[in-house]
Amino acid sequence: MPILVLLSLALQIACAVHVVRTRRELYWIWIILIGSYLGVAIYVIANVLPDLRHDPRARKTATKVLDTVAPERRRKQIEQRLELADTVDNRRALAEECINLGDYTNAAELYRSILKGINANDVGFSIGLARAQVGLDDFAGAKETLDKLYAANPQLRSNDADLLRARIDEALGDPDAALARYRDLATSYPGEEARYRYATLLVQRSRFREAREVFNDMLKRAKVSPSYYRRKEARWLDAAKRDLASLGPG
C-alpha cells in the first residue's frame, strides 16, 4: 500500500478519535473519511487549532518547540522591546536571555549597565553579573562582584550566590573551601547542581566513597520526585548516573 495512503488513513483515524473524545458532531467523521487529506485539513483548521490556542499546555509545548527551532526568537523580541523602552526591566530580561543562550559577554555588559545608582548593590543584578563572569571563566572578577555584594549586604542569604562562591573557590584553587560550601548546599540548594558539583569535587579529591553516597542520594531523590522535577534536573541526574557507573562498585 502506498505510503501516502497509509499516512492519510493514520491522519483520518487520529482525527476521528479526536471527534469522539471531544464529543463533536459525528458528521465530522464523514467529512474526514470522504475528504482524505482535504477533510483532515478542514477538521484541523476548524476544530484542533482553536483548541490549541486556548490550551495552556499546548501553548507551552509550542513555545518550547519554537525556542528549540529558533533559539534567538525570544532574544530578538526582547531587543525590540528594549529599543522601544530602554528600561531596567527590559535590560534585565535581555541579560537573562543572553545567559540562557550562553552569550555571557553581552550579559555581563548589560548587568554592568544596570548596576549603577540605586541599583549599584542590587542582589539579583549582582548575582546575574557574577553568573556571566563565571560563564566567561572570569572567576576573579566574579569573586570581586560577590565580595562587593556581601559587603553591601552582610545579612544576605542566597543559595545561588553561595553556589557561585563554591565554584569560584574551586576554580581559584581552594578546594577545601569549595567542599565546605558544596556540603552545606547539598542539603539546601533547590536542585541537583550543587550536589553534583559536590560529588565531582569529592571524586577529584579521591574521596570515592563519599562521592558514591552523594550520587546515590541524587538518584534516590529523583525516584520519589515529581516528573517535572526529573525533567528540569535531567542534566545533573544523567551526569550523576554516568559518573556513578564510571566509579564502579564501592
Backbone bond lengths (Angstrom), bond angles and torsions (degrees), N, CA, C in turn:
res aa  C-N    CA-C-N  psi(-1)  N-CA   C-N-CA  omega(-1)  CA-C   N-CA-C  phi
1 M - - - 1.481 - - 1.524 109.08 -
2 P 1.339 117.77 130.05 1.469 120.36 -177.89 1.521 111.75 -56.76
3 I 1.326 115.26 148.45 1.459 121.64 -177.54 1.514 112.16 -61.47
4 L 1.352 117.34 -34.94 1.457 120.50 -179.32 1.525 111.77 -66.35
5 V 1.343 115.20 -34.43 1.463 119.24 177.92 1.526 110.35 -68.93
6 L 1.329 116.43 -42.96 1.463 120.70 178.73 1.529 110.96 -62.95
7 L 1.331 116.25 -41.38 1.460 119.70 179.06 1.521 110.65 -64.57
8 S 1.319 116.19 -41.25 1.466 119.88 178.22 1.517 111.05 -61.23
9 L 1.336 116.57 -44.34 1.465 120.49 179.18 1.528 111.23 -61.89
10 A 1.334 116.19 -42.53 1.469 119.95 -179.51 1.526 110.85 -62.68
11 L 1.324 117.20 -44.09 1.466 121.15 179.72 1.528 111.01 -66.49
12 Q 1.328 116.25 -38.90 1.462 119.91 179.58 1.530 110.88 -65.00
13 I 1.325 116.17 -42.57 1.469 120.06 179.27 1.523 110.38 -64.53
14 A 1.327 116.51 -43.43 1.467 120.26 179.83 1.525 110.98 -60.93
15 C 1.326 116.72 -44.52 1.466 120.41 179.71 1.525 111.06 -67.09
16 A 1.335 117.21 -38.97 1.465 120.16 179.09 1.532 110.66 -63.24
17 V 1.326 116.10 -41.25 1.466 120.18 176.69 1.525 109.96 -61.60
18 H 1.328 116.30 -41.22 1.463 120.73 178.61 1.521 110.78 -61.52
19 V 1.338 116.90 -39.62 1.466 121.21 178.27 1.523 110.40 -58.39
20 V 1.331 115.68 -47.26 1.460 120.38 -176.81 1.527 111.00 -68.20
21 R 1.329 116.72 -45.44 1.462 120.36 -176.58 1.523 112.45 -65.90
22 T 1.314 116.95 -34.71 1.464 120.24 -178.58 1.529 112.24 -93.62
23 R 1.366 115.74 3.67 1.466 121.98 175.44 1.526 112.79 57.72
24 R 1.320 114.78 41.78 1.455 118.70 175.03 1.532 110.33 -83.90
25 E 1.338 115.51 168.40 1.455 119.98 -179.77 1.533 109.91 -58.50
26 L 1.323 115.53 136.62 1.466 120.07 -174.11 1.524 113.02 -69.96
27 Y 1.327 117.78 -14.94 1.466 117.73 179.24 1.526 111.68 -64.17
28 W 1.363 115.38 -20.22 1.461 118.54 176.56 1.522 111.56 -61.16
29 I 1.312 117.12 -32.76 1.471 119.79 179.87 1.523 109.94 -62.75
30 W 1.356 117.15 -40.80 1.459 119.87 179.25 1.528 110.68 -66.07
31 I 1.327 116.37 -40.19 1.469 118.88 178.01 1.521 110.27 -61.78
32 I 1.328 116.50 -41.79 1.466 121.30 -179.29 1.521 110.87 -65.22
33 L 1.331 116.59 -45.59 1.471 120.54 -176.47 1.525 111.96 -70.27
34 I 1.316 116.96 -40.41 1.461 120.04 -177.74 1.525 111.15 -76.76
35 G 1.325 115.72 -37.92 1.461 118.81 -173.43 1.509 116.26 -84.16
36 S 1.342 117.50 -8.70 1.472 121.08 -179.03 1.529 110.01 54.11
37 Y 1.337 118.50 -128.70 1.458 121.01 -176.98 1.533 112.02 -61.14
38 L 1.342 116.12 -38.88 1.460 119.60 179.76 1.525 110.66 -64.90
39 G 1.338 115.82 -41.40 1.464 119.84 178.63 1.516 111.34 -64.18
40 V 1.323 117.06 -40.95 1.466 121.68 177.66 1.524 110.12 -62.71
41 A 1.332 116.23 -45.07 1.464 120.36 -179.21 1.526 111.11 -61.49
42 I 1.321 116.70 -44.33 1.467 120.83 179.70 1.525 110.25 -62.02
43 Y 1.340 116.36 -43.39 1.469 119.50 -178.73 1.530 111.20 -64.89
44 V 1.325 116.53 -43.81 1.466 120.38 -178.81 1.521 110.50 -62.37
45 I 1.341 116.98 -44.80 1.464 120.53 -178.81 1.522 111.43 -66.20
46 A 1.330 116.19 -39.56 1.467 120.40 -174.86 1.518 113.26 -80.80
47 N 1.362 117.72 -28.75 1.456 119.36 -170.38 1.523 115.52 -125.51
48 V 1.321 118.17 -38.87 1.460 120.54 -173.99 1.530 111.55 -80.79
49 L 1.329 116.32 -50.08 1.465 119.49 -176.57 1.530 113.18 -60.76
50 P 1.347 119.43 -43.12 1.473 118.17 176.63 1.519 112.99 -60.13
51 D 1.342 116.98 -36.66 1.469 119.94 177.57 1.518 111.27 -64.06
52 L 1.324 116.04 -41.31 1.467 119.75 -177.66 1.520 111.50 -64.47
53 R 1.310 117.14 -34.51 1.467 120.00 -179.29 1.521 111.94 -65.16
54 H 1.333 116.51 -25.92 1.455 120.76 -177.32 1.535 112.51 -103.94
55 D 1.321 116.91 5.32 1.464 121.40 -179.30 1.523 109.08 -102.63
56 P 1.354 118.79 112.27 1.474 120.41 -178.53 1.521 112.81 -57.07
57 R 1.328 117.20 -38.38 1.468 119.62 -179.74 1.520 111.29 -66.06
58 A 1.342 116.15 -39.63 1.459 119.81 178.63 1.522 110.83 -65.88
59 R 1.347 115.80 -41.88 1.466 119.07 178.61 1.521 110.88 -63.13
60 K 1.338 116.48 -39.82 1.465 120.31 179.74 1.520 110.73 -65.02
61 T 1.336 116.56 -42.17 1.473 121.02 178.37 1.512 110.44 -63.68
62 A 1.345 116.23 -43.74 1.462 120.21 179.87 1.529 110.69 -61.85
63 T 1.324 116.24 -40.17 1.470 120.26 178.71 1.522 111.10 -62.98
64 K 1.339 116.74 -42.39 1.467 120.33 178.85 1.525 111.10 -62.38
65 V 1.342 115.83 -41.52 1.467 120.02 179.30 1.525 109.85 -63.21
66 L 1.335 116.31 -45.56 1.462 120.13 179.33 1.523 111.56 -62.14
67 D 1.329 116.87 -40.18 1.464 120.50 179.76 1.521 111.14 -66.02
68 T 1.347 116.37 -33.15 1.460 120.21 178.51 1.523 110.91 -72.36
69 V 1.329 115.93 -44.09 1.464 121.14 -178.26 1.528 111.15 -72.39
70 A 1.336 116.54 -41.24 1.469 121.72 -177.86 1.524 109.47 -129.71
71 P 1.337 117.35 77.21 1.466 120.60 -174.66 1.525 114.06 -61.67
72 E 1.334 118.21 -22.02 1.467 120.93 -179.02 1.531 111.91 -86.27
73 R 1.339 116.88 -3.33 1.462 120.56 -174.58 1.519 111.83 -57.96
74 R 1.332 117.17 -51.24 1.470 120.64 -177.39 1.531 110.79 -66.04
75 R 1.317 116.18 -37.44 1.468 119.10 179.22 1.530 110.71 -60.79
76 K 1.322 116.52 -42.97 1.462 119.90 -179.84 1.523 111.34 -64.86
77 Q 1.334 115.81 -37.24 1.463 119.24 177.98 1.525 110.83 -63.04
78 I 1.346 116.22 -42.62 1.470 119.82 -179.41 1.527 110.04 -68.63
79 E 1.345 117.02 -38.95 1.465 120.08 178.13 1.530 110.88 -60.86
80 Q 1.336 116.62 -37.89 1.463 120.09 177.34 1.525 110.78 -65.34
81 R 1.340 116.32 -40.31 1.465 119.58 177.37 1.521 110.50 -63.73
82 L 1.339 115.78 -39.11 1.466 120.08 -178.78 1.527 110.97 -66.89
83 E 1.325 116.86 -35.58 1.467 119.93 177.38 1.518 111.21 -64.75
84 L 1.327 116.18 -36.38 1.463 120.68 179.72 1.525 111.87 -76.44
85 A 1.339 115.65 -35.74 1.476 119.81 -178.21 1.522 108.69 -145.10
86 D 1.329 115.64 104.75 1.470 121.25 -178.55 1.528 108.39 -81.76
87 T 1.332 115.58 78.41 1.460 121.13 -177.76 1.525 110.41 -109.09
88 V 1.313 115.60 162.47 1.465 121.09 176.90 1.514 110.24 -60.30
89 D 1.321 117.07 -41.45 1.458 120.58 -177.64 1.527 111.40 -64.30
90 N 1.328 117.51 -40.35 1.467 119.79 178.55 1.522 111.24 -69.66
91 R 1.324 117.51 -35.67 1.468 120.08 176.30 1.527 110.50 -65.91
92 R 1.340 115.64 -41.68 1.467 119.56 177.65 1.525 110.78 -60.87
93 A 1.337 116.45 -46.01 1.460 120.57 -179.25 1.527 110.78 -60.55
94 L 1.324 116.96 -41.47 1.467 120.37 179.48 1.525 110.68 -68.38
95 A 1.323 117.11 -39.54 1.468 120.18 178.45 1.528 110.36 -62.28
96 E 1.323 117.36 -43.57 1.464 121.07 178.99 1.522 110.87 -62.91
97 E 1.334 116.74 -40.95 1.460 119.54 179.45 1.525 111.03 -67.24
98 C 1.328 116.84 -36.88 1.470 120.54 176.69 1.532 110.25 -60.77
99 I 1.337 116.74 -41.69 1.465 120.16 177.93 1.524 109.92 -63.65
100 N 1.338 117.43 -43.03 1.465 120.83 178.98 1.521 111.36 -59.44
101 L 1.344 116.46 -32.39 1.461 121.21 -178.88 1.528 112.64 -90.71
102 G 1.340 116.72 -1.18 1.464 120.10 179.94 1.517 113.68 80.58
103 D 1.323 117.32 13.15 1.465 121.14 178.07 1.527 108.01 -91.75
104 Y 1.321 115.23 75.61 1.459 120.43 -172.98 1.528 112.99 -72.50
105 T 1.332 116.77 -27.69 1.466 119.56 -179.83 1.522 111.03 -62.92
106 N 1.331 116.14 -50.75 1.467 119.61 179.81 1.524 111.31 -68.09
107 A 1.338 116.32 -35.11 1.468 119.46 177.90 1.521 110.01 -60.88
108 A 1.331 117.19 -45.35 1.467 121.03 -179.84 1.527 111.05 -62.26
109 E 1.322 116.76 -41.94 1.465 119.98 179.76 1.526 110.80 -63.53
110 L 1.329 116.30 -41.41 1.462 119.73 -179.94 1.524 111.24 -65.02
111 Y 1.336 116.36 -44.41 1.467 118.89 179.46 1.524 111.13 -64.04
112 R 1.322 117.94 -38.71 1.465 119.88 178.09 1.528 110.54 -63.36
113 S 1.331 116.09 -35.72 1.467 119.19 -179.99 1.522 111.59 -69.31
114 I 1.333 117.47 -21.99 1.459 121.56 179.80 1.529 111.46 -88.65
115 L 1.346 116.32 -33.83 1.466 120.86 -173.82 1.528 111.76 -77.24
116 K 1.316 114.34 64.96 1.458 121.41 -179.78 1.525 108.96 -139.84
117 G 1.317 116.69 158.54 1.451 121.04 175.80 1.516 111.87 58.39
118 I 1.326 116.51 -128.91 1.465 120.53 -177.17 1.521 112.19 -67.75
119 N 1.335 117.25 -16.81 1.468 120.91 179.94 1.527 112.65 -98.89
120 A 1.321 117.68 9.99 1.465 121.13 -172.76 1.522 112.80 -58.98
121 N 1.323 117.65 -31.94 1.464 120.98 -178.44 1.528 111.78 -121.05
122 D 1.336 115.61 26.82 1.463 119.66 179.56 1.528 110.24 -62.64
123 V 1.320 116.16 132.88 1.468 120.90 -175.01 1.523 111.54 -64.59
124 G 1.328 116.53 -51.89 1.463 119.72 -176.59 1.512 113.13 -62.10
125 F 1.338 116.75 -43.62 1.458 120.03 -179.00 1.531 111.37 -68.88
126 S 1.332 116.88 -36.69 1.469 119.87 178.69 1.522 111.02 -66.14
127 I 1.319 116.37 -42.21 1.467 119.76 177.89 1.526 109.52 -65.46
128 G 1.330 116.84 -37.69 1.464 119.76 176.96 1.516 111.67 -61.11
129 L 1.336 117.03 -44.05 1.466 120.72 177.70 1.523 110.33 -62.35
130 A 1.328 117.00 -44.13 1.467 119.96 179.27 1.525 111.08 -61.57
131 R 1.336 117.79 -39.08 1.469 121.02 177.03 1.520 110.29 -61.08
132 A 1.336 116.33 -44.05 1.460 120.01 179.44 1.522 110.61 -63.97
133 Q 1.328 116.83 -40.90 1.466 120.28 179.69 1.527 111.57 -65.70
134 V 1.326 116.98 -39.89 1.463 119.90 175.66 1.521 109.37 -63.26
135 G 1.337 117.04 -40.13 1.460 120.16 177.34 1.513 112.55 -60.52
136 L 1.330 116.48 -29.81 1.469 122.32 177.92 1.526 112.32 -88.19
137 D 1.342 116.53 2.96 1.473 122.42 -175.62 1.519 112.11 64.10
138 D 1.329 115.85 22.51 1.463 120.63 175.67 1.532 107.23 -92.90
139 F 1.327 115.14 71.82 1.462 119.73 -174.71 1.524 112.36 -70.12
140 A 1.327 116.18 -34.00 1.469 119.08 177.34 1.522 110.27 -64.76
141 G 1.332 116.26 -42.03 1.456 120.09 177.80 1.516 112.12 -64.67
142 A 1.333 115.92 -39.92 1.464 120.28 178.50 1.523 110.52 -64.48
143 K 1.331 116.33 -39.81 1.474 119.95 177.98 1.530 110.14 -62.03
144 E 1.320 116.99 -43.28 1.461 120.69 179.05 1.528 110.67 -61.92
145 T 1.331 116.31 -40.72 1.469 120.76 179.29 1.521 111.21 -62.09
146 L 1.336 116.22 -46.50 1.461 119.60 -178.11 1.526 111.84 -72.71
147 D 1.326 117.87 -34.85 1.467 120.21 176.53 1.534 109.94 -60.83
148 K 1.321 116.20 -42.15 1.464 121.00 178.26 1.526 110.23 -64.50
149 L 1.330 116.29 -40.06 1.470 120.66 -179.97 1.523 110.95 -63.12
150 Y 1.326 116.97 -46.98 1.468 120.25 -178.58 1.526 112.11 -70.50
151 A 1.317 116.42 -29.88 1.471 118.81 176.57 1.527 110.48 -65.90
152 A 1.331 115.47 -36.01 1.461 119.78 179.51 1.521 112.39 -82.97
153 N 1.341 116.07 -21.91 1.479 120.85 -178.36 1.533 108.88 -131.77
154 P 1.320 118.43 70.94 1.474 121.35 -173.60 1.521 114.07 -62.20
155 Q 1.321 118.94 -21.17 1.466 121.63 -179.98 1.531 111.98 -94.03
156 L 1.304 117.13 7.37 1.463 120.87 -175.41 1.522 111.93 -63.02
157 R 1.326 115.83 134.52 1.460 122.89 172.73 1.527 107.17 -126.77
158 S 1.312 117.00 112.84 1.460 120.59 -176.51 1.522 109.93 -144.96
159 N 1.330 116.68 118.61 1.463 120.33 176.40 1.520 111.19 -63.16
160 D 1.329 116.77 -38.82 1.467 119.79 -179.14 1.525 111.16 -64.18
161 A 1.328 115.81 -43.49 1.467 118.92 178.39 1.521 110.77 -66.11
162 D 1.333 117.37 -39.76 1.466 120.28 179.94 1.526 111.61 -65.51
163 L 1.331 116.47 -36.43 1.469 118.92 177.21 1.527 110.14 -65.30
164 L 1.319 116.46 -41.78 1.460 119.26 177.21 1.526 110.63 -63.23
165 R 1.332 117.10 -40.65 1.478 120.01 179.29 1.526 111.25 -64.01
166 A 1.327 116.57 -36.61 1.463 119.58 177.22 1.527 110.50 -65.10
167 R 1.317 116.42 -43.37 1.467 120.01 178.66 1.528 110.88 -64.15
168 I 1.328 116.14 -37.46 1.460 120.51 178.65 1.523 110.42 -66.42
169 D 1.336 117.01 -45.47 1.469 120.48 177.64 1.523 110.59 -57.12
170 E 1.330 115.40 -44.03 1.469 119.95 -179.24 1.524 110.49 -63.41
171 A 1.339 116.76 -45.63 1.466 120.37 -177.10 1.523 112.11 -69.06
172 L 1.335 117.43 -31.81 1.462 120.86 -177.07 1.532 112.53 -90.60
173 G 1.330 116.92 9.88 1.456 120.11 171.80 1.509 115.86 87.23
174 D 1.328 117.14 31.26 1.467 120.27 176.33 1.536 108.29 -126.02
175 P 1.335 117.54 71.18 1.470 120.92 -174.65 1.522 113.66 -63.89
176 D 1.342 117.66 -30.96 1.462 119.33 -179.99 1.535 110.94 -65.23
177 A 1.341 116.10 -43.94 1.464 119.37 176.82 1.520 110.98 -64.18
178 A 1.348 115.97 -39.55 1.465 120.28 179.10 1.522 110.70 -63.45
179 L 1.332 116.88 -43.63 1.469 120.42 179.51 1.523 111.24 -61.49
180 A 1.324 116.61 -41.14 1.464 120.01 -179.95 1.527 110.51 -62.58
181 R 1.333 116.79 -42.81 1.467 119.70 179.18 1.527 110.34 -67.53
182 Y 1.342 117.35 -45.16 1.465 120.32 179.69 1.529 111.02 -60.54
183 R 1.336 115.98 -40.14 1.471 120.10 -179.27 1.530 110.37 -61.16
184 D 1.323 116.95 -42.27 1.467 119.97 178.08 1.528 110.87 -66.64
185 L 1.332 116.29 -41.16 1.462 120.42 -178.10 1.529 112.31 -70.36
186 A 1.338 116.66 -22.81 1.465 120.28 -178.10 1.520 111.95 -59.66
187 T 1.325 116.92 -24.06 1.461 120.07 -179.64 1.527 112.97 -108.32
188 S 1.331 116.89 -2.47 1.466 118.34 -176.12 1.523 114.18 -126.05
189 Y 1.334 117.80 -23.25 1.462 119.44 -174.62 1.532 110.28 -72.23
190 P 1.342 117.81 131.87 1.467 120.98 -176.70 1.515 113.45 -81.48
191 G 1.305 115.93 64.45 1.456 122.31 -178.28 1.510 109.19 165.99
192 E 1.329 116.17 -178.05 1.465 120.23 -174.30 1.523 114.19 -100.43
193 E 1.328 117.92 -7.22 1.464 119.17 -175.71 1.518 112.24 -60.51
194 A 1.323 116.93 -45.86 1.467 119.37 -177.39 1.518 111.04 -63.12
195 R 1.333 116.90 -42.99 1.467 119.83 179.14 1.523 110.82 -63.94
196 Y 1.336 116.15 -40.62 1.467 118.60 -179.91 1.534 110.40 -64.44
197 R 1.310 117.29 -45.83 1.466 119.60 -179.48 1.539 110.73 -64.92
198 Y 1.312 116.48 -34.80 1.465 120.78 176.19 1.526 110.04 -61.46
199 A 1.322 116.36 -47.62 1.465 120.24 -178.16 1.527 111.58 -65.16
200 T 1.322 117.62 -41.78 1.465 119.32 -178.78 1.529 111.53 -66.51
201 L 1.341 116.46 -34.61 1.463 118.26 176.96 1.526 110.25 -70.64
202 L 1.325 117.43 -34.45 1.466 120.32 174.48 1.525 110.48 -61.41
203 V 1.325 116.75 -40.37 1.469 120.47 177.20 1.519 109.88 -61.53
204 Q 1.335 117.17 -45.27 1.465 120.73 179.59 1.524 111.70 -60.37
205 R 1.333 116.63 -29.71 1.458 121.39 179.30 1.528 112.02 -90.53
206 S 1.345 115.95 10.83 1.474 123.39 178.76 1.533 112.56 62.32
207 R 1.308 116.67 27.11 1.468 121.39 176.79 1.534 107.45 -99.65
208 F 1.336 113.96 68.81 1.463 120.51 -168.40 1.526 112.69 -68.68
209 R 1.319 117.80 -38.49 1.465 119.84 -178.54 1.527 110.67 -61.40
210 E 1.333 115.37 -45.38 1.466 119.12 179.66 1.525 110.96 -65.59
211 A 1.333 116.06 -37.55 1.467 119.40 179.24 1.527 110.61 -63.63
212 R 1.326 116.93 -42.18 1.477 119.89 177.67 1.521 110.66 -59.97
213 E 1.316 116.34 -41.00 1.467 120.11 -179.45 1.529 110.66 -61.18
214 V 1.339 116.75 -41.92 1.463 120.32 -178.98 1.533 110.25 -68.58
215 F 1.338 116.28 -45.23 1.465 119.30 178.15 1.527 110.94 -59.66
216 N 1.338 116.39 -46.04 1.466 120.24 179.79 1.523 111.43 -62.74
217 D 1.326 116.70 -38.15 1.459 120.16 178.22 1.525 110.61 -62.96
218 M 1.325 116.81 -39.77 1.463 120.74 177.53 1.523 111.12 -59.84
219 L 1.333 115.64 -46.61 1.466 120.16 -175.77 1.522 111.46 -71.43
220 K 1.329 117.42 -36.22 1.469 120.35 176.15 1.522 110.53 -65.68
221 R 1.318 115.67 -41.67 1.459 120.86 179.01 1.529 109.94 -60.68
222 A 1.336 115.59 -41.14 1.467 120.06 -177.83 1.525 111.77 -63.20
223 K 1.333 116.62 -36.19 1.466 120.19 -177.21 1.530 112.36 -62.46
224 V 1.311 117.40 -31.31 1.471 120.33 -177.75 1.534 111.46 -103.60
225 S 1.326 116.70 7.79 1.460 120.66 179.77 1.521 110.11 -92.53
226 P 1.318 117.75 156.66 1.470 120.76 177.09 1.529 110.86 -61.34
227 S 1.314 116.19 156.45 1.461 120.77 -176.90 1.531 111.58 -62.60
228 Y 1.338 117.20 -35.74 1.471 118.76 -179.14 1.522 110.56 -63.94
229 Y 1.349 116.78 -34.00 1.467 120.29 178.94 1.532 109.74 -68.12
230 R 1.326 116.49 -42.36 1.467 119.51 179.02 1.526 111.02 -62.69
231 R 1.328 116.24 -38.90 1.474 118.82 178.18 1.526 110.60 -66.25
232 K 1.329 116.07 -43.10 1.473 120.25 -178.31 1.520 111.81 -64.23
233 E 1.340 116.85 -36.38 1.459 121.82 -176.40 1.529 112.83 -101.27
234 A 1.325 116.91 16.15 1.470 121.09 -174.15 1.532 112.43 -57.26
235 R 1.327 116.12 -37.33 1.475 119.09 -179.10 1.515 111.20 -57.14
236 W 1.328 117.13 -46.89 1.461 121.23 -175.64 1.527 111.11 -78.31
237 L 1.319 117.20 -35.99 1.466 120.45 179.76 1.521 111.01 -68.01
238 D 1.323 117.18 -41.58 1.465 120.46 177.88 1.530 110.33 -64.32
239 A 1.330 115.98 -40.50 1.466 119.39 178.90 1.521 110.72 -66.25
240 A 1.335 117.19 -38.55 1.467 120.45 178.40 1.520 110.90 -63.63
241 K 1.322 116.62 -42.11 1.464 120.64 179.89 1.534 110.01 -63.34
242 R 1.321 116.40 -43.07 1.457 120.66 179.76 1.527 111.73 -65.27
243 D 1.333 116.74 -45.26 1.465 121.00 -177.19 1.531 111.36 -69.54
244 L 1.328 115.70 -35.11 1.464 119.08 177.52 1.521 110.25 -64.72
245 A 1.309 116.53 -41.26 1.472 120.40 178.60 1.530 110.67 -64.27
246 S 1.332 116.52 -36.06 1.469 119.15 -178.93 1.518 112.71 -70.50
247 L 1.356 116.53 -22.41 1.475 120.44 178.19 1.516 112.00 -74.85
248 G 1.335 115.55 -23.78 1.457 118.83 -178.93 1.511 111.09 76.44
249 P 1.327 116.97 177.98 1.471 120.67 -179.28 1.535 111.81 -64.98
250 G 1.333 114.69 143.34 1.468 119.27 -179.40 1.506 113.13 -78.86
